[in-house]
Structure formats: C-alpha cells, structure tokens
Amino acid sequence: MTITSGFRLATIAGIEIAIDWSLIIIFTLITVVLATGVFPVWHPGWGLLLCWGTAFMAAVLFFASVLTHELSHALVGRANGVTVRRITLFVFGGMAQMENEPPTWRAELAMTVVGPLTSLGLGFLFLWLGGLLAGPVAITPADPGKMIAALNPAATLFMWLGPVNILLGLFNLVPGFPLDGGRVLRALLWAVTGDLNLATLWASRGGRAFAWLLIGTGFAIILGVHVPVFGGGSLNGLWLAFIGWFLNNAAVMSYEQLRLRTALQGVPVFRLMQTQLTRIAPRTSVEDVIEKHVMESGQRVFPVEDEGRFLGLSSLRDLQTVAAADRAHTPVSACMTPLERLVTVSPDTDSISALALLGSADINQLPVVDQGRCVGMVRREDILKWLSLHMPSAVKQPG
C-alpha cells in the first residue's frame, strides 16, 4: 500500500523518511494518555510539567523505535535486491514502501524477520537501560507501586518503552499478512510452492482471517464481553475493530498490488503509449491552439516541438493562464511547461515504473522521450486499459 500525504522529515542512508499527517493522532493520543493517565498514577509526586515532558519524550522515542524497525527492513531488503526509497510513519506505526518484490523467498525471510527482532532487541535494551538508570531500588513484591514510584524520569521512560517494543515485536510476528509474521508465512509458502503469487494469495487470506478475528473481538468487547488480554470497554473494542478493519484493507491491497506488478512488470511503455499526437510549433498562437487543435482533436496535452526537437508540453491548464484578449498574439512557448520541468520516461521504461511516477507526481500522462524527441505519451487510462485486459489472468488462482 502507499501512503503519500504528509511531509518529508529527513533522509537516512539514502532512504527518504516521511511523516504522514495521521501520525499526529496517535502521537497526541500516546502523549495525553501517558501524561494524564499513566505517569501520574506511577508517580503521584510528579508535577504537571514533568509528566507531560516525560510523556512527550516517550512518544518521540516510541516512533524513533518504529522508524528503527522499518529501517532494519529497508537496509536488509536493499542488501537482498529490494529497492526501498521511502519510509512513512503514520497512525499505525510505519511502512517501508518497496518498489519491487524480494527476488527469492530467502530474501523475503531475511528482510522480514529482522524487523520484529529489532523491536525485541530494543525492548530488552530499554529494560536494561531502565534498570541501570534506576540504580538500587527496594524490591517490594507486595506493593510494586512503591518500586515504580521510586524510579527517576529517565528510568521510567525506558521502563515504559521496553515492554511496548517487546509487544510491538510480538504483535508483528502474528501470521497475518501484511504484518511481518504474515510475510514470514508468505516466504515459507513461497519456499514450499515455488510460486510467489500463490503464496501471497494464501498469506493474504490468512491476514484477512486474522483481521476479521480482531473486528469480531472488538465488537464483542463493545457489547460487554470481557476478553482476556484485551480487557473491556467500548473504546478498547472500537480501537481493536478499527485495527482489524485497517489490516483487512492492507491485506487486500497488498495482494492487489502484487497482481498489478505481475501484469505490468516487464511491459515497456512503448507497448501502451499513444503515438498519434497533434504536435505544435512554439510560435503557434494560443488562440490557434485552442481553435484548431483543442476543440477539434479533443487532446488535452500537446507536445511543443521545433523541427522535431521536443521543447515541452502545453496543457489546457497552461493555455488557461493566458487572458482571452492576449491569446491571438501570445505564442504557446510563453505558457508551456518546458522539458526540464517535466517528468519523462524512455520507451523501454517498465509500465509499473511509469505508473509509480504518475502517482508520485500526481499527473495523468507522461511524455515518452527518446534522443530528444517525444515519441509518444503514456496516460493513466492507457495503463488501466492494459490492466483491464491482462490483470485477471496475471495471477494463477488455486483450483
């Protein structure tokens, strides 16, 4: 799945780190719950500022832990032939966005297991640091609250982060695709069947089954059923059902993305592009373009060429920037988008890469350029037309 909203935070090891706006929701929730409901109970003597400051740092370090988890996926994946250019932190944690599937089941397994192992390692590291920073504390099994209350802010911070990271690592090991455990299951199924598509289908179905189990459990809790581990309360039930809904959608989307890649991988854009294009000279007036080309051809984007040399594109939006009174004497070169500002592809570019470019740049067409000439235009609708004809048979279904 692809998360595209939000903003770029930094680049680490050549991987862009992005923050989705939805992260604000869970970041605020963690901070508020810790500052008002957890730390005041653990430390009745703490002031308001100390509770909120420690809670804020806990939320920051929690998402730093999630980022470390995703970076481990990305770096091991890159070492095994998987391209990961972007990691997005969002409401449910983080996602390393892969541009291609792992080449082998062993690569999938190595890339996947490192994430939960990283979280588990961080969890035990934080517990060790918490104990180290706590110093000598009187152990009172009969009243553990006194022992917790004796912890200083730094020790408290690490003692909270430790179990949370351990739980994160264990939760990700649940065999529900696309969680890490589901990807481990897919790798093992891939090893047994030798078929990535079939393995993904079965792992996706397992992920959906787990998601519906969460949804059902969530509604049971809302109706008053006490479920061990999850506890009770309408808020807990609603949150659990929401997580299940999200995982169900993620499982479906992950499988559909593989089907899409299968249909488009290795299909060069020259097989899909439009070549019958109306091309205009840079000195053509905007009025002539509108009257003679826009209205007659129905074309929305026009390559601007000078003796076969591709200079840029003029779209309806570009033409609209010229006032009606000025269109007769304004050359189209004055309102076109020049070549250096365009996103272009070559004729041999994979269609899956072209589709990714269309999505990331939020545009509807890409000029196909070869040796300085615009040889065609590939549009979203061209790719969708290809998919409608080839995607149903792209993935082998089980009998």
Residue, then its C-alpha position, 0 to 999 in steps of 0.5 A: m500500500t502507499i501512503t503519500s500525504g504528509f511531509r518529508l522529515a529527513t533522509i537516512a542512508g539514502i532512504e527518504i523518511a516521511i511523516d504522514w499527517s495521521l501520525i499526529i493522532i496517535f502521537t497526541l493520543i500516546t502523549v495525553v494518555l501517558a501524561t494524564g493517565v499513566f505517569p501520574v498514577w506511577h508517580p503521584g509526586w510528579g508535577l504537571l510539567l514533568c509528566w507531560g515532558t516525560a510523556f512527550m519524550a516517550a512518544v518521540l522515542f516510541f516512533a524513533s523505535v518504529l522508524t528503527h524497525e522499518l529501517s532494519h527492513a529497508l537496509v536488509g531488503r536493499a542488501n537482498g535486491v529490494t529497492v526501498r526509497r521511502i519510509t512513512l510513519f503514520v497512525f499505525g506505526g510505519m511502512a517501508q514502501m518497496e518498489n519491487e518484490p524480494p527476488t527469492w523467498r530467502a530474501e523475503l525471510a531475511m528482510t522480514v524477520v529482522g524487523p520484529l527482532t529489532s523491536l525485541g532487541l530494543g525492548f530488552l535494551f530499554l529494560w536494561l537501560g531502565g534498570l541501570l538508570a534506576g540504580p538500587v531500588a527496594i524490591t517490594p513484591a507486595d506493593p510494586g507501586k512503591m518500586i515504580a514510584a521510586l524510579n527517576p524520569a529517565a528510568t521510567l521512560f525506558m521502563w515504559l518503552g521496553p515492554v511496548n517494543i517487546l509487544l510491538g515485536l510480538f504483535n508483528l510476528v502474528p501470521g497475518f499478512p501484511l504484518d511481518g509474521g504474515r510475510v514470514l508465512r508468505a516466504l515459507l509458502w513461497a519456499v514450499t510452492g515455488d510460486l510467489n503469487l500463490a503464496t501471497l494469495w494464501a498469506s493474504r487470506g490468512g491476514r484477512a482471517f486474522a483481521w476479521l478475528l480482531i473486528g469480531t473481538g472488538f465488537a464483542i468487547i463493545l457489547g460487554v464481553h470481557v476478553p482476556v488480554f484485551g480487557g473491556g470497554s467500548l473504546n478498547g473494542l472500537w480501537l481493536a475493530f478499527i485495527g482489524w478493519f485497517l489490516n483487512n484493507a492492507a491485506v487486500m491491497s497488498y495482494e492487489q498490488l502484487r497482481l498489478r506488478t505481475a501484469l505490468q512488470g516487464v511491459p515497456v511503455f512503448r507497448l501502451m503509449q499513444t503515438q498519434l499526437t497533434r504536435i505544435a510549433p512554439r510560435t503557434s498562437v494560443e488562440d490557434v491552439i485552442e481553435k484548431h487543435v483543442m476543440e477539434s482533436g479533443q487532446r488535452v496535452f500537446p507536445v511543443e516541438d521545433e523541427g522535431r526537437f521536443l521543447g515541452l508540453s502545453s496543457l489546457r491548464d497552461l493555455q488557461t493562464v493566458a487572458a482571452a484578449d492576449r491569446a491571438h498574439t501570445p505564442v504557446s512557448a510563453c505558457m508551456t511547461p518546458l522539458e526540464r520541468l517535466v517528468t519523462v520516461s524512455p520507451d523501454t521504461d517498465s509500465i509499473s515504473a511509469l505508473a509509480l511516477l504518475g502517482s508520485a507526481d500526481i499527473n495523468q500522462l507522461p511524455v515518452v522521450d527518446q534522443g530528444r524527441c517525444v515519441g509518444m505519451v503514456r496516460r493513466e487510462d492507457i495503463l488501466k486499459w492494459l490492466s483491464l485486459h491482462m490483470p485477471s489472468a496475471v495471477k494463477q488462482p488455486g483450483 
